[in-house]
């Protein structure tokens, strides 16, 4: 069993992506429910988790219809899922910037938007209104876009960041709640401004070979290694998540300076994009960081598990997994109530 990284992320159309944390010493998975952590055996975790992954979130189409969500019948009910409440907040709260809680159980005050157009980036899926983040994340993305251009990457196509007040999302991710996560497409920005239709319906390109054992040489290029390396070497970056086949390619193509590879962790999905997570900012004492990644570069035999038969072709579960209860406002840090209720 490999040493799993502490990571909580989920995509609604990727049943394989769930909250997980185990180490070689514990060999257990860790699931978050509000402020409490419960441990479950890895075997049970795999039964629930290792189903064939669906298409990546980067492929989920947006919409050109501007339809606000209908009002909730009982918004003050303690049983209302927090995702329903935060999804209806279309503007940030005018408080000092701070990330509150853990990446998969928290919220965001004082969010700022990444402009939808820059000379070296464009934001995708504008209908989701998820181009918000802590100012440190926005600054990182603008900085990365400029550095990537110099490294031979034409420009960033930026996917989901966070909602205006963070918190759980109606669709897609279980993380991205505190304004410190961002998805970056592995498709370069074209030499023109994308149309609204392209931003909502254009698909990213999968980097993974059909047999899932390596990257597809017809689409993978060394510029993608340089892009991820540039991101990982930024001092604000805590983790980067990629498909295991992409991690294999990075290990193969890395230069002698391999320290940055420790930040890049394999995870289900991420065929089309890489997920960047930055450290908790100094202005956010209630932000909960991750432990440091395991020692080593994560290459070689550390990747064997991800290419084992049971992972590539998992057996169907004996029984259907029970739906995970949605987080409510009571499950989030107390300060998130202030963030949600602020005008």
ZADO-1210 file (C-alpha; in nm, 4 decimals, padded with zeros to 6 digits):
<atoms>
<atom x="00.0000" y="00.0000" z="00.0000" code="UNK" pos="1"/>
<atom x="00.1478" y="00.3370" z="-00.0960" code="UNK" pos="2"/>
<atom x="00.1843" y="00.6386" z="00.1257" code="UNK" pos="3"/>
<atom x="-00.1238" y="00.8448" z="00.0431" code="UNK" pos="4"/>
<atom x="-00.0965" y="01.2175" z="00.0689" code="UNK" pos="5"/>
<atom x="-00.3273" y="01.4116" z="00.2965" code="UNK" pos="6"/>
<atom x="-00.5754" y="01.5396" z="00.0439" code="UNK" pos="7"/>
<atom x="-00.9456" y="01.5979" z="00.0312" code="UNK" pos="8"/>
<atom x="-01.1019" y="01.6637" z="-00.3035" code="UNK" pos="9"/>
<atom x="-01.4024" y="01.5292" z="-00.4891" code="UNK" pos="10"/>
<atom x="-01.5750" y="01.5712" z="-00.8208" code="UNK" pos="11"/>
<atom x="-01.9407" y="01.4814" z="-00.8419" code="UNK" pos="12"/>
<atom x="-01.8821" y="01.3032" z="-01.1684" code="UNK" pos="13"/>
<atom x="-01.5714" y="01.1263" z="-01.0375" code="UNK" pos="14"/>
<atom x="-01.6779" y="00.8823" z="-00.7680" code="UNK" pos="15"/>
<atom x="-01.3136" y="00.7899" z="-00.7217" code="UNK" pos="16"/>
<atom x="-01.2247" y="01.1303" z="-00.5836" code="UNK" pos="17"/>
<atom x="-01.3149" y="01.1483" z="-00.2170" code="UNK" pos="18"/>
<atom x="-01.1584" y="01.2767" z="00.1032" code="UNK" pos="19"/>
<atom x="-00.8532" y="01.0697" z="00.1970" code="UNK" pos="20"/>
<atom x="-00.5459" y="01.0732" z="00.4134" code="UNK" pos="21"/>
<atom x="-00.3227" y="00.7846" z="00.4995" code="UNK" pos="22"/>
<atom x="00.0454" y="00.7315" z="00.5529" code="UNK" pos="23"/>
<atom x="00.2614" y="00.4200" z="00.5292" code="UNK" pos="24"/>
<atom x="00.2593" y="00.4055" z="00.9079" code="UNK" pos="25"/>
<atom x="-00.1160" y="00.4280" z="00.9567" code="UNK" pos="26"/>
<atom x="-00.2446" y="00.2688" z="00.6315" code="UNK" pos="27"/>
<atom x="-00.5790" y="00.4273" z="00.6992" code="UNK" pos="28"/>
<atom x="-00.8002" y="00.6789" z="00.5207" code="UNK" pos="29"/>
<atom x="-00.9186" y="00.9920" z="00.6906" code="UNK" pos="30"/>
<atom x="-01.2585" y="01.1462" z="00.6193" code="UNK" pos="31"/>
<atom x="-01.3654" y="01.4873" z="00.7411" code="UNK" pos="32"/>
<atom x="-01.7091" y="01.5584" z="00.8850" code="UNK" pos="33"/>
<atom x="-01.7135" y="01.9178" z="01.0030" code="UNK" pos="34"/>
<atom x="-01.4438" y="01.9726" z="01.2652" code="UNK" pos="35"/>
<atom x="-01.4123" y="01.6044" z="01.3585" code="UNK" pos="36"/>
<atom x="-01.2020" y="01.3434" z="01.1825" code="UNK" pos="37"/>
<atom x="-01.2929" y="00.9768" z="01.1675" code="UNK" pos="38"/>
<atom x="-01.0666" y="00.6995" z="01.0469" code="UNK" pos="39"/>
<atom x="-01.1853" y="00.4112" z="00.8334" code="UNK" pos="40"/>
<atom x="-00.9847" y="00.1125" z="00.7088" code="UNK" pos="41"/>
<atom x="-00.8276" y="00.1546" z="00.3706" code="UNK" pos="42"/>
<atom x="-00.9993" y="-00.1601" z="00.2437" code="UNK" pos="43"/>
<atom x="-01.3424" y="-00.0108" z="00.3067" code="UNK" pos="44"/>
<atom x="-01.2210" y="00.3148" z="00.1590" code="UNK" pos="45"/>
<atom x="-01.1170" y="00.1395" z="-00.1596" code="UNK" pos="46"/>
<atom x="-01.4506" y="-00.0393" z="-00.1908" code="UNK" pos="47"/>
<atom x="-01.6242" y="00.2956" z="-00.1846" code="UNK" pos="48"/>
<atom x="-01.3602" y="00.4756" z="-00.3842" code="UNK" pos="49"/>
<atom x="-01.2039" y="00.2747" z="-00.6606" code="UNK" pos="50"/>
<atom x="-01.4713" y="00.2927" z="-00.9246" code="UNK" pos="51"/>
<atom x="-01.3861" y="00.3841" z="-01.2801" code="UNK" pos="52"/>
<atom x="-01.3362" y="00.7564" z="-01.2978" code="UNK" pos="53"/>
<atom x="-01.5681" y="00.9541" z="-01.5199" code="UNK" pos="54"/>
<atom x="-01.4654" y="01.2478" z="-01.7381" code="UNK" pos="55"/>
<atom x="-01.2709" y="01.5204" z="-01.5631" code="UNK" pos="56"/>
<atom x="-01.4450" y="01.8273" z="-01.4282" code="UNK" pos="57"/>
<atom x="-01.2653" y="02.0332" z="-01.6902" code="UNK" pos="58"/>
<atom x="-01.4971" y="01.8657" z="-01.9425" code="UNK" pos="59"/>
<atom x="-01.8224" y="01.9551" z="-01.7646" code="UNK" pos="60"/>
<atom x="-01.9945" y="02.2110" z="-01.9806" code="UNK" pos="61"/>
<atom x="-02.1160" y="02.5402" z="-01.8402" code="UNK" pos="62"/>
<atom x="-02.4164" y="02.7373" z="-01.9566" code="UNK" pos="63"/>
<atom x="-02.4953" y="03.0603" z="-02.1375" code="UNK" pos="64"/>
<atom x="-02.8221" y="03.1020" z="-01.9474" code="UNK" pos="65"/>
<atom x="-02.8162" y="03.3505" z="-01.6613" code="UNK" pos="66"/>
<atom x="-03.0527" y="03.1734" z="-01.4239" code="UNK" pos="67"/>
<atom x="-03.0223" y="03.2644" z="-01.0545" code="UNK" pos="68"/>
<atom x="-03.0920" y="02.9872" z="-00.8077" code="UNK" pos="69"/>
<atom x="-03.4439" y="02.9957" z="-00.6640" code="UNK" pos="70"/>
<atom x="-03.4856" y="03.1052" z="-00.2998" code="UNK" pos="71"/>
<atom x="-03.4703" y="02.8309" z="-00.0411" code="UNK" pos="72"/>
<atom x="-03.7982" y="02.7444" z="00.1299" code="UNK" pos="73"/>
<atom x="-03.6373" y="02.7256" z="00.4755" code="UNK" pos="74"/>
<atom x="-03.2919" y="02.8856" z="00.4595" code="UNK" pos="75"/>
<atom x="-03.2634" y="02.9047" z="00.8394" code="UNK" pos="76"/>
<atom x="-03.3197" y="02.5337" z="00.8900" code="UNK" pos="77"/>
<atom x="-03.0111" y="02.3688" z="01.0452" code="UNK" pos="78"/>
<atom x="-03.0523" y="02.0763" z="00.8056" code="UNK" pos="79"/>
<atom x="-03.0062" y="02.2841" z="00.4897" code="UNK" pos="80"/>
<atom x="-02.6829" y="02.1745" z="00.3190" code="UNK" pos="81"/>
<atom x="-02.4163" y="02.4441" z="00.3398" code="UNK" pos="82"/>
<atom x="-02.3598" y="02.4110" z="-00.0356" code="UNK" pos="83"/>
<atom x="-02.7115" y="02.5434" z="-00.0971" code="UNK" pos="84"/>
<atom x="-02.6405" y="02.8482" z="00.1171" code="UNK" pos="85"/>
<atom x="-02.2971" y="02.9377" z="-00.0173" code="UNK" pos="86"/>
<atom x="-02.3987" y="02.8816" z="-00.3796" code="UNK" pos="87"/>
<atom x="-02.6551" y="03.1599" z="-00.3443" code="UNK" pos="88"/>
<atom x="-02.3959" y="03.4168" z="-00.2388" code="UNK" pos="89"/>
<atom x="-02.2884" y="03.5767" z="-00.5647" code="UNK" pos="90"/>
<atom x="-02.0623" y="03.8441" z="-00.4166" code="UNK" pos="91"/>
<atom x="-01.7766" y="03.8308" z="-00.1650" code="UNK" pos="92"/>
<atom x="-01.8153" y="03.9491" z="00.1906" code="UNK" pos="93"/>
<atom x="-01.6506" y="04.2906" z="00.2514" code="UNK" pos="94"/>
<atom x="-01.4258" y="04.1771" z="00.5344" code="UNK" pos="95"/>
<atom x="-01.0500" y="04.1482" z="00.5672" code="UNK" pos="96"/>
<atom x="-00.9166" y="03.8630" z="00.3553" code="UNK" pos="97"/>
<atom x="-00.8822" y="03.5348" z="00.5423" code="UNK" pos="98"/>
<atom x="-00.9178" y="03.1661" z="00.4701" code="UNK" pos="99"/>
<atom x="-01.1150" y="02.9883" z="00.7405" code="UNK" pos="100"/>
<atom x="-01.0981" y="02.6152" z="00.8092" code="UNK" pos="101"/>
<atom x="-00.9614" y="02.3301" z="00.6018" code="UNK" pos="102"/>
<atom x="-00.9552" y="02.3112" z="00.2223" code="UNK" pos="103"/>
<atom x="-01.2582" y="02.0785" z="00.2252" code="UNK" pos="104"/>
<atom x="-01.4439" y="02.2263" z="00.5223" code="UNK" pos="105"/>
<atom x="-01.4351" y="02.6040" z="00.5449" code="UNK" pos="106"/>
<atom x="-01.5101" y="02.9371" z="00.3839" code="UNK" pos="107"/>
<atom x="-01.3486" y="03.2573" z="00.2603" code="UNK" pos="108"/>
<atom x="-01.3763" y="03.6201" z="00.3679" code="UNK" pos="109"/>
<atom x="-01.2540" y="03.9120" z="00.1599" code="UNK" pos="110"/>
<atom x="-01.2267" y="03.7163" z="-00.1636" code="UNK" pos="111"/>
<atom x="-01.1026" y="03.8855" z="-00.4787" code="UNK" pos="112"/>
<atom x="-01.1738" y="03.7784" z="-00.8348" code="UNK" pos="113"/>
<atom x="-00.9122" y="03.6763" z="-01.0858" code="UNK" pos="114"/>
<atom x="-00.9916" y="03.9000" z="-01.3856" code="UNK" pos="115"/>
<atom x="-01.1425" y="03.6859" z="-01.6584" code="UNK" pos="116"/>
<atom x="-00.8858" y="03.8103" z="-01.9105" code="UNK" pos="117"/>
<atom x="-00.5173" y="03.8783" z="-01.8727" code="UNK" pos="118"/>
<atom x="-00.2365" y="03.9007" z="-02.1215" code="UNK" pos="119"/>
<atom x="-00.1218" y="03.5541" z="-02.0084" code="UNK" pos="120"/>
<atom x="-00.4431" y="03.3876" z="-01.8864" code="UNK" pos="121"/>
<atom x="-00.8160" y="03.3452" z="-01.9466" code="UNK" pos="122"/>
<atom x="-01.0801" y="03.2129" z="-01.7069" code="UNK" pos="123"/>
<atom x="-01.3010" y="02.9260" z="-01.8192" code="UNK" pos="124"/>
<atom x="-01.6604" y="02.8304" z="-01.7265" code="UNK" pos="125"/>
<atom x="-01.7580" y="03.1826" z="-01.6247" code="UNK" pos="126"/>
<atom x="-02.1155" y="03.0737" z="-01.5546" code="UNK" pos="127"/>
<atom x="-01.9948" y="02.8918" z="-01.2433" code="UNK" pos="128"/>
<atom x="-01.8754" y="03.2157" z="-01.0781" code="UNK" pos="129"/>
<atom x="-01.5801" y="03.0314" z="-00.9294" code="UNK" pos="130"/>
<atom x="-01.2946" y="03.2619" z="-01.0220" code="UNK" pos="131"/>
<atom x="-01.2635" y="03.3897" z="-00.6635" code="UNK" pos="132"/>
<atom x="-00.9850" y="03.3339" z="-00.4161" code="UNK" pos="133"/>
<atom x="-00.7748" y="03.4689" z="-00.1352" code="UNK" pos="134"/>
<atom x="-00.5602" y="03.7560" z="-00.2674" code="UNK" pos="135"/>
<atom x="-00.2545" y="03.5301" z="-00.2267" code="UNK" pos="136"/>
<atom x="-00.4036" y="03.2788" z="-00.4712" code="UNK" pos="137"/>
<atom x="-00.4888" y="03.5456" z="-00.7273" code="UNK" pos="138"/>
<atom x="-00.1383" y="03.6898" z="-00.6985" code="UNK" pos="139"/>
<atom x="00.0091" y="03.3427" z="-00.7430" code="UNK" pos="140"/>
<atom x="-00.1928" y="03.2748" z="-01.0586" code="UNK" pos="141"/>
<atom x="-00.0948" y="03.6068" z="-01.2136" code="UNK" pos="142"/>
<atom x="00.2682" y="03.5396" z="-01.1238" code="UNK" pos="143"/>
<atom x="00.2572" y="03.1833" z="-01.2592" code="UNK" pos="144"/>
<atom x="00.0975" y="03.2979" z="-01.5839" code="UNK" pos="145"/>
<atom x="00.3840" y="03.5391" z="-01.6450" code="UNK" pos="146"/>
<atom x="00.6542" y="03.2857" z="-01.5540" code="UNK" pos="147"/>
<atom x="00.4894" y="03.0136" z="-01.7631" code="UNK" pos="148"/>
<atom x="00.4920" y="03.2391" z="-02.0677" code="UNK" pos="149"/>
<atom x="00.8681" y="03.2758" z="-02.0301" code="UNK" pos="150"/>
<atom x="00.8972" y="02.8969" z="-01.9952" code="UNK" pos="151"/>
<atom x="00.7312" y="02.8408" z="-02.3322" code="UNK" pos="152"/>
<atom x="00.3652" y="02.8052" z="-02.2274" code="UNK" pos="153"/>
<atom x="00.1396" y="03.0349" z="-02.4267" code="UNK" pos="154"/>
<atom x="-00.0898" y="03.1235" z="-02.1384" code="UNK" pos="155"/>
<atom x="-00.3066" y="02.9698" z="-01.8668" code="UNK" pos="156"/>
<atom x="-00.6640" y="02.8522" z="-01.9006" code="UNK" pos="157"/>
<atom x="-00.7856" y="02.8738" z="-01.5424" code="UNK" pos="158"/>
<atom x="-01.0693" y="02.6508" z="-01.4257" code="UNK" pos="159"/>
<atom x="-01.2401" y="02.6491" z="-01.0883" code="UNK" pos="160"/>
<atom x="-01.0999" y="02.8428" z="-00.7964" code="UNK" pos="161"/>
<atom x="-01.3574" y="02.9173" z="-00.5221" code="UNK" pos="162"/>
<atom x="-01.7006" y="03.0712" z="-00.4843" code="UNK" pos="163"/>
<atom x="-01.7301" y="03.4374" z="-00.3741" code="UNK" pos="164"/>
<atom x="-01.7488" y="03.3299" z="-00.0086" code="UNK" pos="165"/>
<atom x="-01.5867" y="02.9918" z="-00.0475" code="UNK" pos="166"/>
<atom x="-01.7692" y="02.7083" z="00.1220" code="UNK" pos="167"/>
<atom x="-01.9023" y="02.3844" z="-00.0244" code="UNK" pos="168"/>
<atom x="-02.0113" y="02.3835" z="-00.3895" code="UNK" pos="169"/>
<atom x="-02.3311" y="02.2460" z="-00.5404" code="UNK" pos="170"/>
<atom x="-02.1346" y="02.0502" z="-00.7983" code="UNK" pos="171"/>
<atom x="-01.7815" y="01.9403" z="-00.8612" code="UNK" pos="172"/>
<atom x="-01.5379" y="01.9756" z="-00.5785" code="UNK" pos="173"/>
<atom x="-01.5273" y="01.8825" z="-00.2146" code="UNK" pos="174"/>
<atom x="-01.2236" y="02.1058" z="-00.1655" code="UNK" pos="175"/>
<atom x="-01.1777" y="02.4586" z="-00.3119" code="UNK" pos="176"/>
<atom x="-01.3636" y="02.5923" z="-00.0057" code="UNK" pos="177"/>
<atom x="-01.1156" y="02.8395" z="00.1438" code="UNK" pos="178"/>
<atom x="-00.9887" y="03.0243" z="-00.1639" code="UNK" pos="179"/>
<atom x="-00.6507" y="02.8515" z="-00.1857" code="UNK" pos="180"/>
<atom x="-00.7147" y="02.5930" z="-00.4618" code="UNK" pos="181"/>
<atom x="-00.7178" y="02.6393" z="-00.8381" code="UNK" pos="182"/>
<atom x="-00.7491" y="02.4098" z="-01.1397" code="UNK" pos="183"/>
<atom x="-00.5277" y="02.4882" z="-01.4379" code="UNK" pos="184"/>
<atom x="-00.5964" y="02.3245" z="-01.7717" code="UNK" pos="185"/>
<atom x="-00.3209" y="02.1334" z="-01.9457" code="UNK" pos="186"/>
<atom x="-00.4435" y="02.2908" z="-02.2687" code="UNK" pos="187"/>
<atom x="-00.2596" y="02.6148" z="-02.3511" code="UNK" pos="188"/>
<atom x="-00.4411" y="02.9437" z="-02.4015" code="UNK" pos="189"/>
<atom x="-00.4943" y="03.0263" z="-02.7705" code="UNK" pos="190"/>
<atom x="-00.3633" y="03.3456" z="-02.9308" code="UNK" pos="191"/>
<atom x="-00.7019" y="03.5147" z="-02.9102" code="UNK" pos="192"/>
<atom x="-00.9781" y="03.5899" z="-02.6635" code="UNK" pos="193"/>
<atom x="-01.2148" y="03.2957" z="-02.6346" code="UNK" pos="194"/>
<atom x="-01.5820" y="03.3539" z="-02.7050" code="UNK" pos="195"/>
<atom x="-01.8438" y="03.3047" z="-02.4307" code="UNK" pos="196"/>
<atom x="-01.9485" y="02.9812" z="-02.6017" code="UNK" pos="197"/>
<atom x="-01.5921" y="02.8488" z="-02.6060" code="UNK" pos="198"/>
<atom x="-01.5413" y="02.9309" z="-02.2403" code="UNK" pos="199"/>
<atom x="-01.8517" y="02.7329" z="-02.1460" code="UNK" pos="200"/>
<atom x="-01.8365" y="02.4370" z="-02.3851" code="UNK" pos="201"/>
<atom x="-01.4787" y="02.3960" z="-02.5069" code="UNK" pos="202"/>
<atom x="-01.3148" y="02.0763" z="-02.3783" code="UNK" pos="203"/>
<atom x="-00.9673" y="02.0356" z="-02.2411" code="UNK" pos="204"/>
<atom x="-00.7455" y="01.7588" z="-02.3795" code="UNK" pos="205"/>
<atom x="-00.6727" y="01.4446" z="-02.1827" code="UNK" pos="206"/>
<atom x="-00.3017" y="01.3842" z="-02.1348" code="UNK" pos="207"/>
<atom x="-00.3385" y="01.0173" z="-02.0395" code="UNK" pos="208"/>
<atom x="-00.2866" y="00.7237" z="-02.2732" code="UNK" pos="209"/>
<atom x="-00.5863" y="00.4977" z="-02.3340" code="UNK" pos="210"/>
<atom x="-00.4398" y="00.2152" z="-02.1236" code="UNK" pos="211"/>
<atom x="-00.3855" y="00.4617" z="-01.8343" code="UNK" pos="212"/>
<atom x="-00.0233" y="00.3492" z="-01.7906" code="UNK" pos="213"/>
<atom x="00.1474" y="00.6634" z="-01.9184" code="UNK" pos="214"/>
<atom x="00.0851" y="00.9957" z="-02.0872" code="UNK" pos="215"/>
<atom x="-00.0269" y="01.0025" z="-02.4486" code="UNK" pos="216"/>
<atom x="00.2816" y="01.0897" z="-02.6582" code="UNK" pos="217"/>
<atom x="00.0546" y="01.2413" z="-02.9241" code="UNK" pos="218"/>
<atom x="-00.0471" y="01.5241" z="-02.6902" code="UNK" pos="219"/>
<atom x="00.2031" y="01.5356" z="-02.4033" code="UNK" pos="220"/>
<atom x="00.4907" y="01.7796" z="-02.4470" code="UNK" pos="221"/>
<atom x="00.7842" y="01.8822" z="-02.2324" code="UNK" pos="222"/>
<atom x="00.6334" y="02.2315" z="-02.2040" code="UNK" pos="223"/>
<atom x="00.3740" y="02.0772" z="-01.9722" code="UNK" pos="224"/>
<atom x="00.6495" y="01.9448" z="-01.7479" code="UNK" pos="225"/>
<atom x="00.8021" y="02.2913" z="-01.7398" code="UNK" pos="226"/>
<atom x="00.4639" y="02.4463" z="-01.6564" code="UNK" pos="227"/>
<atom x="00.4053" y="02.2167" z="-01.3584" code="UNK" pos="228"/>
<atom x="00.7668" y="02.2510" z="-01.2453" code="UNK" pos="229"/>
<atom x="00.7339" y="02.6296" z="-01.2556" code="UNK" pos="230"/>
<atom x="00.4204" y="02.6110" z="-01.0431" code="UNK" pos="231"/>
<atom x="00.5689" y="02.3661" z="-00.7931" code="UNK" pos="232"/>
<atom x="00.8810" y="02.5751" z="-00.7418" code="UNK" pos="233"/>
<atom x="00.6774" y="02.8758" z="-00.6300" code="UNK" pos="234"/>
<atom x="00.7280" y="02.9126" z="-00.2522" code="UNK" pos="235"/>
<atom x="00.3547" y="02.9666" z="-00.1953" code="UNK" pos="236"/>
<atom x="00.2599" y="02.6267" z="-00.3390" code="UNK" pos="237"/>
<atom x="00.1830" y="02.3530" z="-00.0893" code="UNK" pos="238"/>
<atom x="00.0626" y="02.0736" z="-00.3217" code="UNK" pos="239"/>
<atom x="-00.0062" y="01.9981" z="-00.6858" code="UNK" pos="240"/>
<atom x="-00.2320" y="01.7071" z="-00.7822" code="UNK" pos="241"/>
<atom x="-00.2046" y="01.5257" z="-01.1158" code="UNK" pos="242"/>
<atom x="-00.3000" y="01.1936" z="-01.2690" code="UNK" pos="243"/>
<atom x="-00.0467" y="00.9220" z="-01.1820" code="UNK" pos="244"/>
<atom x="00.0495" y="00.8885" z="-01.5501" code="UNK" pos="245"/>
<atom x="00.1384" y="01.2572" z="-01.5532" code="UNK" pos="246"/>
<atom x="00.3424" y="01.2162" z="-01.2352" code="UNK" pos="247"/>
<atom x="00.5308" y="00.9332" z="-01.4087" code="UNK" pos="248"/>
<atom x="00.6096" y="01.1614" z="-01.7019" code="UNK" pos="249"/>
<atom x="00.7265" y="01.4379" z="-01.4698" code="UNK" pos="250"/>
<atom x="00.9590" y="01.1959" z="-01.2903" code="UNK" pos="251"/>
<atom x="01.1025" y="01.0841" z="-01.6235" code="UNK" pos="252"/>
<atom x="01.1534" y="01.4350" z="-01.7605" code="UNK" pos="253"/>
<atom x="01.2683" y="01.6167" z="-01.4475" code="UNK" pos="254"/>
<atom x="01.6065" y="01.7809" z="-01.4407" code="UNK" pos="255"/>
<atom x="01.8613" y="01.7059" z="-01.1659" code="UNK" pos="256"/>
<atom x="01.6828" y="01.9621" z="-00.9435" code="UNK" pos="257"/>
<atom x="01.4070" y="01.7207" z="-00.8366" code="UNK" pos="258"/>
<atom x="01.3030" y="01.8661" z="-00.5012" code="UNK" pos="259"/>
<atom x="00.9877" y="02.0184" z="-00.6519" code="UNK" pos="260"/>
<atom x="00.8563" y="01.6718" z="-00.7404" code="UNK" pos="261"/>
<atom x="00.7748" y="01.6055" z="-00.3742" code="UNK" pos="262"/>
<atom x="00.4927" y="01.8599" z="-00.3949" code="UNK" pos="263"/>
<atom x="00.3369" y="01.6885" z="-00.6978" code="UNK" pos="264"/>
<atom x="00.1117" y="01.4065" z="-00.5800" code="UNK" pos="265"/>
<atom x="-00.0786" y="01.1503" z="-00.7883" code="UNK" pos="266"/>
<atom x="-00.4554" y="01.1371" z="-00.7516" code="UNK" pos="267"/>
<atom x="-00.7534" y="00.9930" z="-00.9338" code="UNK" pos="268"/>
<atom x="-00.8706" y="01.1955" z="-01.2279" code="UNK" pos="269"/>
<atom x="-00.6706" y="01.5065" z="-01.3180" code="UNK" pos="270"/>
<atom x="-00.6221" y="01.3773" z="-01.6705" code="UNK" pos="271"/>
<atom x="-00.6993" y="01.7192" z="-01.8200" code="UNK" pos="272"/>
<atom x="-00.5765" y="01.9659" z="-01.5597" code="UNK" pos="273"/>
<atom x="-00.3558" y="02.0008" z="-01.2561" code="UNK" pos="274"/>
<atom x="-00.4785" y="02.1231" z="-00.9211" code="UNK" pos="275"/>
<atom x="-00.2663" y="02.3757" z="-00.7335" code="UNK" pos="276"/>
<atom x="-00.3069" y="02.4344" z="-00.3596" code="UNK" pos="277"/>
<atom x="-00.1200" y="02.7128" z="-00.1826" code="UNK" pos="278"/>
<atom x="-00.0197" y="02.7405" z="00.1820" code="UNK" pos="279"/>
<atom x="-00.2400" y="02.8994" z="00.4462" code="UNK" pos="280"/>
<atom x="-00.1659" y="03.2749" z="00.4358" code="UNK" pos="281"/>
<atom x="-00.0214" y="03.4538" z="00.7407" code="UNK" pos="282"/>
<atom x="-00.3399" y="03.6643" z="00.7694" code="UNK" pos="283"/>
<atom x="-00.5510" y="03.3509" z="00.8228" code="UNK" pos="284"/>
<atom x="-00.4886" y="03.2020" z="01.1689" code="UNK" pos="285"/>
<atom x="-00.8038" y="02.9866" z="01.1398" code="UNK" pos="286"/>
<atom x="-00.6816" y="02.8231" z="00.8184" code="UNK" pos="287"/>
<atom x="-00.5817" y="02.4596" z="00.8697" code="UNK" pos="288"/>
<atom x="-00.2770" y="02.3475" z="00.6667" code="UNK" pos="289"/>
<atom x="-00.1733" y="02.0028" z="00.5524" code="UNK" pos="290"/>
<atom x="00.1274" y="01.8188" z="00.6917" code="UNK" pos="291"/>
<atom x="00.4353" y="01.8234" z="00.4721" code="UNK" pos="292"/>
<atom x="00.4409" y="01.5635" z="00.1936" code="UNK" pos="293"/>
<atom x="00.6163" y="01.2317" z="00.2572" code="UNK" pos="294"/>
<atom x="00.9943" y="01.2331" z="00.2085" code="UNK" pos="295"/>
<atom x="01.1387" y="01.1634" z="-00.1338" code="UNK" pos="296"/>
<atom x="01.0324" y="01.2676" z="-00.4819" code="UNK" pos="297"/>
<atom x="00.7409" y="01.0241" z="-00.5061" code="UNK" pos="298"/>
<atom x="00.8829" y="00.8557" z="-00.8167" code="UNK" pos="299"/>
<atom x="00.9925" y="00.4996" z="-00.8909" code="UNK" pos="300"/>
<atom x="00.8298" y="00.2312" z="-00.6770" code="UNK" pos="301"/>
<atom x="00.6205" y="00.4953" z="-00.4999" code="UNK" pos="302"/>
<atom x="00.4049" y="00.4957" z="-00.8134" code="UNK" pos="303"/>
<atom x="00.3633" y="00.1173" z="-00.8438" code="UNK" pos="304"/>
<atom x="00.0353" y="00.1139" z="-00.6558" code="UNK" pos="305"/>
<atom x="-00.1292" y="00.3570" z="-00.8980" code="UNK" pos="306"/>
<atom x="-00.0621" y="00.1265" z="-01.1912" code="UNK" pos="307"/>
<atom x="-00.1669" y="-00.1957" z="-01.0218" code="UNK" pos="308"/>
<atom x="-00.4512" y="-00.3975" z="-01.1708" code="UNK" pos="309"/>
<atom x="-00.6819" y="-00.3303" z="-00.8775" code="UNK" pos="310"/>
<atom x="-00.6498" y="00.0443" z="-00.9214" code="UNK" pos="311"/>
<atom x="-00.6584" y="00.0575" z="-01.3008" code="UNK" pos="312"/>
<atom x="-00.9447" y="-00.1931" z="-01.3252" code="UNK" pos="313"/>
<atom x="-01.1192" y="-00.2014" z="-00.9863" code="UNK" pos="314"/>
<atom x="-01.3812" y="-00.4636" z="-00.9162" code="UNK" pos="315"/>
<atom x="-01.7304" y="-00.3239" z="-00.8732" code="UNK" pos="316"/>
<atom x="-01.8349" y="-00.2723" z="-00.5109" code="UNK" pos="317"/>
<atom x="-02.0318" y="-00.5483" z="-00.3461" code="UNK" pos="318"/>
<atom x="-02.2979" y="-00.2999" z="-00.2409" code="UNK" pos="319"/>
<atom x="-02.3704" y="00.0513" z="-00.3676" code="UNK" pos="320"/>
<atom x="-02.2034" y="00.3161" z="-00.1553" code="UNK" pos="321"/>
<atom x="-02.4376" y="00.5123" z="00.0663" code="UNK" pos="322"/>
<atom x="-02.4499" y="00.8839" z="-00.0149" code="UNK" pos="323"/>
<atom x="-02.2263" y="01.0919" z="00.2090" code="UNK" pos="324"/>
<atom x="-02.4270" y="01.3383" z="00.4195" code="UNK" pos="325"/>
<atom x="-02.3891" y="01.6972" z="00.3014" code="UNK" pos="326"/>
<atom x="-02.2037" y="01.9407" z="00.5227" code="UNK" pos="327"/>
<atom x="-02.4307" y="02.1810" z="00.7050" code="UNK" pos="328"/>
<atom x="-02.3366" y="02.5217" z="00.8381" code="UNK" pos="329"/>
<atom x="-02.2881" y="02.3619" z="01.1814" code="UNK" pos="330"/>
<atom x="-02.0169" y="02.1375" z="01.0331" code="UNK" pos="331"/>
<atom x="-01.8084" y="02.4375" z="00.9237" code="UNK" pos="332"/>
<atom x="-01.5994" y="02.6637" z="01.1480" code="UNK" pos="333"/>
<atom x="-01.8149" y="02.9018" z="01.3530" code="UNK" pos="334"/>
<atom x="-01.6693" y="03.2048" z="01.1726" code="UNK" pos="335"/>
<atom x="-01.8263" y="03.0821" z="00.8493" code="UNK" pos="336"/>
<atom x="-02.1697" y="03.1784" z="00.9791" code="UNK" pos="337"/>
<atom x="-02.0540" y="03.5416" z="00.9957" code="UNK" pos="338"/>
<atom x="-01.9139" y="03.5145" z="00.6430" code="UNK" pos="339"/>
<atom x="-02.2384" y="03.3683" z="00.5119" code="UNK" pos="340"/>
<atom x="-02.4722" y="03.6115" z="00.6901" code="UNK" pos="341"/>
<atom x="-02.2789" y="03.9301" z="00.6128" code="UNK" pos="342"/>
<atom x="-02.4544" y="04.1633" z="00.3647" code="UNK" pos="343"/>
</atoms>
